[in-house]
Amino acid sequence: MSKKVSFLTLFLWLTAVTFPVMAQQKTDTTYTFRFVPQKDMFYVPWNGNDTELARLLECIERNRTDILDGKLPLYVDGYCNSLGSEAENLATAKIRANRVKSELIIRAEIKEENFITRNHATEGDFVTVRLTIPVKETAATDAEAEARRKAEAERLEAEKRAEQERLAEEQRKAEEARPNILADTPSETKITTDYHLSLRANLLRWATLTPDLGLEWRICPSWGIAVNGSWTSWTWSDKDRRYALWEVAPEVRYYMGEKKAWYLGAMFKAGQFNYKLSETGKQGDLMGGGITAGYQLRLNKALDLDFNLGLGCLHADYEQYETIGGVRVRAGKETKNWWGPINAGVTLVWKLF
């Protein structure tokens, strides 16, 4: 009999200790609200948000007294990871959490102090609201809650994969469309010959005190006809020294490449000269021609810089003379052919129209 009394006493003591502990156990009930990636608007009817909101409002109503008394806070976590930087993600997560809280404040008539808010730049594009409520008021058992959390995790993973596939598809379409956009966009990498007539001045000639001017007519983007002329006449040392020259050099050019900046050409040159830089002077005619090559560097809409070089042959017939008492005395006649560079220029091109 004493053993039965002892057993009964032990059983009642365990029951008295265990039930209060079980009554104090709590469980987390989580409600998830979806957001469109990179957006912060809270669309209630979208992607099951209306169902979650109805469940949450029902739970708040059941626990209103504890919530308003501060005994049962609502833990709000905002998430965003679809933007370019952590700062942008955190800012968007904060706005999303505030929009969900505003909806609850209006609909459930609760206050800002009833929330505990945190924001995260990870995991996805959603907001969770979590309540830690007693087990006796939790509708689902532990097994059901675990099954729901597992299903929720699977749904989150599926949505994440779908979003990644959508972004990849958008990127692929954008890359496919990019060549067409570039093709329709005006660009200076294409033909920049938006003029037909230009004025030219060879700066190298001007540097040697030989004024030089010319014109170029672009028949079409690939073909052009240029004519340059030079003239100068200088005397010094009481006219005992002389530097005089005139030349005319027509040229046909073929422009190449996408920008039509490189070119090859054929040049003809004719003129007269009179040089007396020492005791013997040379005066006569020159004629020749050759091939040219060059590159036009675009400076702005109106100006180009033309770098060119010509190779070929020049034929000169000239007389040698000496000056005696201010009178030129003929000292002989010569003919000479020159093979090599026949022209060089750094030419400023001014597009007229």
C-alpha positions in Angstrom: 0.0 0.0 0.0 2.8 2.4 0.8 4.4 1.7 -2.6 1.1 2.7 -4.4 0.9 5.9 -2.3 4.5 6.8 -3.2 4.0 6.1 -6.9 0.8 8.2 -6.9 2.6 11.1 -5.2 5.5 11.0 -7.7 3.0 10.9 -10.7 1.1 13.9 -9.4 4.4 15.8 -8.8 5.6 15.1 -12.4 2.3 16.2 -13.8 2.3 19.4 -11.9 5.8 20.2 -13.1 5.4 19.1 -16.8 2.1 20.9 -17.6 3.2 24.4 -16.8 6.4 23.8 -18.9 4.3 22.6 -21.8 1.9 25.5 -21.4 4.9 27.9 -21.7 6.3 26.4 -24.9 5.9 28.6 -27.9 6.2 28.2 -31.6 6.9 30.6 -34.5 4.1 31.2 -37.0 5.6 32.9 -40.1 3.7 34.7 -42.9 5.5 35.4 -46.2 4.6 38.2 -48.6 6.1 38.2 -52.2 7.5 41.2 -54.0 8.3 41.8 -57.7 12.2 41.7 -58.1 13.7 45.2 -58.0 10.3 46.7 -57.0 9.1 47.9 -53.6 5.3 48.0 -54.1 3.2 45.6 -52.0 0.7 44.0 -54.4 -1.9 42.3 -52.1 -3.6 40.1 -54.7 -0.3 39.0 -56.3 1.4 35.6 -55.8 -0.7 34.4 -52.8 -0.2 37.6 -50.8 -4.0 38.0 -50.3 -4.2 34.5 -48.7 -1.2 35.1 -46.4 -2.6 38.5 -45.4 -6.0 37.0 -44.5 -4.3 34.3 -42.4 -2.1 36.9 -40.6 -5.1 39.2 -39.9 -7.0 36.3 -38.4 -4.0 35.4 -36.1 -3.7 39.1 -35.1 -7.3 39.2 -34.2 -7.0 36.1 -32.0 -4.1 37.6 -30.2 -5.0 41.3 -30.3 -4.8 41.9 -26.5 -1.3 40.4 -26.1 -0.1 42.3 -29.2 -1.4 45.6 -28.1 0.0 45.1 -24.6 3.4 44.4 -26.0 3.5 40.8 -24.9 3.4 39.4 -28.4 5.5 41.5 -30.8 5.3 41.0 -34.6 8.8 40.4 -36.0 9.0 41.9 -39.5 12.0 41.0 -41.8 12.4 42.7 -45.1 14.5 41.0 -47.8 15.9 42.1 -51.2 18.8 40.8 -53.3 17.8 41.7 -56.8 19.5 45.1 -57.0 23.1 45.9 -57.8 24.6 46.8 -54.4 24.0 46.0 -50.7 23.0 49.6 -49.9 20.3 49.5 -52.6 19.1 46.1 -51.4 18.8 47.2 -47.8 17.0 50.4 -48.7 14.5 48.5 -50.8 14.0 45.8 -48.1 13.3 48.6 -45.6 10.6 50.2 -47.9 9.0 46.7 -48.4 8.8 46.1 -44.7 7.3 49.5 -44.0 4.6 48.9 -46.7 3.6 45.6 -45.1 3.5 47.2 -41.7 1.4 50.1 -43.0 -1.1 47.5 -44.4 -1.3 45.8 -41.0 -1.7 49.1 -39.1 -4.6 50.1 -41.3 -6.4 46.8 -41.5 -5.7 45.3 -38.0 -5.6 48.7 -36.2 -2.3 48.0 -34.4 0.6 50.4 -33.9 4.2 50.9 -35.0 5.5 50.0 -31.5 3.9 46.5 -31.9 6.6 45.6 -34.5 10.2 44.6 -34.4 11.8 45.2 -37.8 15.0 44.0 -39.4 16.1 44.3 -43.0 18.4 42.0 -45.1 20.2 42.2 -48.4 20.1 38.4 -48.9 17.9 35.4 -49.8 15.2 36.9 -52.1 12.4 39.4 -52.6 9.9 39.0 -49.8 8.8 40.2 -46.4 8.1 37.8 -43.5 6.0 38.5 -40.4 6.6 36.2 -37.5 4.6 35.8 -34.3 5.8 33.6 -31.3 2.5 32.4 -29.9 1.6 29.6 -27.3 1.4 26.1 -28.6 -2.2 25.7 -27.6 -3.2 28.5 -30.0 -1.2 27.1 -32.9 -3.5 25.5 -35.4 -0.9 23.1 -36.8 1.0 20.4 -35.0 4.8 20.3 -35.0 4.8 17.9 -37.9 2.4 20.1 -39.9 4.5 23.2 -39.2 7.6 21.4 -40.3 5.9 20.3 -43.5 4.7 23.8 -44.1 8.2 25.2 -43.6 9.6 22.6 -46.0 7.0 23.4 -48.6 7.7 27.1 -48.2 11.4 26.6 -48.6 10.7 24.5 -51.8 8.5 27.3 -53.1 11.1 29.9 -52.4 13.7 27.8 -54.2 11.4 27.3 -57.2 10.6 31.0 -57.4 14.3 31.8 -57.2 15.2 29.4 -60.1 12.3 30.8 -62.1 13.5 34.4 -61.5 17.1 33.5 -62.5 15.8 31.8 -65.7 13.7 34.9 -66.5 16.7 37.3 -66.0 18.9 35.0 -68.1 16.3 35.0 -70.9 15.9 38.8 -70.7 19.7 39.1 -71.0 19.9 36.8 -73.9 17.2 38.7 -75.8 19.0 42.0 -75.0 22.2 40.6 -76.4 20.5 39.4 -79.5 18.8 42.8 -80.0 22.0 44.8 -79.4 23.5 44.5 -82.9 20.3 45.7 -84.4 20.3 48.7 -82.1 23.8 49.5 -83.0 23.0 49.2 -86.6 20.2 51.7 -86.3 22.1 54.2 -84.2 24.2 56.9 -86.0 27.8 56.5 -85.1 31.1 58.0 -86.1 32.5 54.6 -86.5 30.7 54.4 -89.8 31.3 56.6 -92.9 32.0 60.1 -91.6 32.2 61.7 -95.0 29.3 64.2 -94.5 30.8 66.8 -96.9 31.6 67.2 -100.6 34.1 70.0 -100.9 36.9 71.0 -98.6 39.7 73.5 -98.4 43.2 72.2 -97.8 46.5 73.8 -96.5 49.7 71.8 -96.2 51.2 72.9 -92.9 54.7 71.5 -93.7 54.8 73.8 -96.8 53.8 76.8 -94.8 56.5 76.0 -92.3 59.1 76.3 -95.1 57.6 79.7 -96.1 55.9 78.2 -99.1 52.2 79.1 -99.1 50.2 76.1 -100.1 46.4 75.8 -100.7 44.2 73.2 -102.3 40.7 71.8 -102.8 39.3 68.3 -102.6 36.0 67.2 -104.1 34.6 63.9 -102.6 32.6 62.4 -105.5 31.4 59.7 -103.1 32.5 58.3 -99.8 35.2 56.2 -101.5 36.5 58.5 -104.2 37.9 62.0 -104.1 39.8 64.4 -106.5 42.3 66.8 -104.9 44.3 69.7 -106.3 47.1 71.5 -104.4 49.1 74.5 -105.4 52.2 76.1 -103.9 54.0 79.3 -104.7 56.8 81.3 -103.1 59.4 83.9 -104.1 62.2 85.0 -101.8 65.4 87.0 -102.3 68.1 88.1 -99.9 71.8 89.1 -99.7 71.2 92.0 -102.2 69.3 89.6 -104.5 72.3 87.3 -104.6 70.3 84.5 -103.0 67.1 83.2 -104.4 64.3 80.8 -103.4 61.3 80.7 -105.8 58.9 77.9 -106.7 55.5 77.2 -108.0 53.8 73.8 -108.2 50.4 72.3 -109.1 49.7 68.7 -108.0 46.3 67.1 -108.9 45.6 63.8 -107.2 42.9 61.0 -107.3 42.2 59.2 -104.1 40.5 56.0 -103.1 39.3 55.9 -99.4 39.2 52.6 -97.6 37.9 51.1 -94.3 34.7 51.5 -92.3 35.5 55.1 -91.4 36.9 56.0 -94.9 40.0 57.5 -93.2 42.8 55.6 -94.9 43.4 56.2 -98.6 45.6 55.4 -101.6 46.1 57.8 -104.5 47.9 58.7 -107.7 49.5 62.1 -108.1 50.8 64.2 -111.0 53.0 67.1 -110.3 54.3 70.0 -112.5 56.0 73.3 -111.8 59.1 75.6 -112.0 61.8 76.4 -109.6 64.7 78.9 -109.1 67.1 78.1 -106.3 70.3 80.0 -105.6 71.5 79.1 -102.1 75.2 79.1 -102.9 77.4 80.5 -105.7 75.6 78.5 -108.4 71.9 78.8 -109.0 69.5 76.3 -110.6 66.4 77.4 -112.6 64.1 75.1 -114.6 61.0 73.0 -115.0 59.9 69.9 -113.1 57.4 67.2 -113.8 56.6 63.8 -112.4 54.2 61.7 -110.4 53.7 58.6 -108.2 51.5 56.9 -105.7 50.4 58.5 -102.4 49.0 57.1 -99.1 47.7 58.7 -96.1 45.3 58.9 -93.2 42.7 61.6 -92.2 42.3 62.2 -88.5 38.9 63.7 -87.6 39.3 66.7 -85.2 35.7 67.8 -85.1 32.7 68.2 -87.4 34.5 70.8 -89.6 38.2 70.0 -89.4 40.4 67.0 -90.3 44.2 66.5 -90.2 45.5 64.7 -93.3 48.9 62.9 -93.0 50.2 61.9 -96.4 53.3 60.7 -98.2 54.0 60.4 -101.9 56.6 58.1 -103.6 57.5 58.3 -107.3 59.7 60.0 -109.8 60.4 63.7 -110.6 62.1 64.8 -113.9 63.8 68.2 -113.9 65.3 70.2 -116.8 67.2 73.2 -115.5 70.0 75.6 -116.2 72.9 76.5 -113.9 73.8 80.1 -113.5 76.1 82.5 -111.6 75.4 86.1 -110.7 78.1 88.6 -111.9 77.6 92.3 -111.3 73.9 91.7 -110.7 73.6 89.9 -114.1 72.8 86.1 -114.4 75.4 84.3 -116.4 74.5 80.9 -117.7 76.9 78.2 -116.5 75.4 75.1 -118.1 72.3 72.9 -118.6 71.4 69.7 -116.9 68.7 67.0 -116.7 68.0 65.0 -113.6 65.6 62.3 -112.5 64.7 61.8 -108.9 63.3 58.5 -107.5 62.0 58.5 -103.9 59.7 60.7 -101.8 58.1 63.4 -104.0 55.6 64.8 -101.6 54.9 64.9 -97.8 52.2 66.7 -95.9 50.5 67.4 -92.7 47.4 69.1 -94.2 44.7 70.9 -92.4 41.3 70.1 -94.1 38.4 72.5 -93.6 35.1 71.0 -94.8 33.2 73.7 -96.6 30.0 71.8 -97.4 
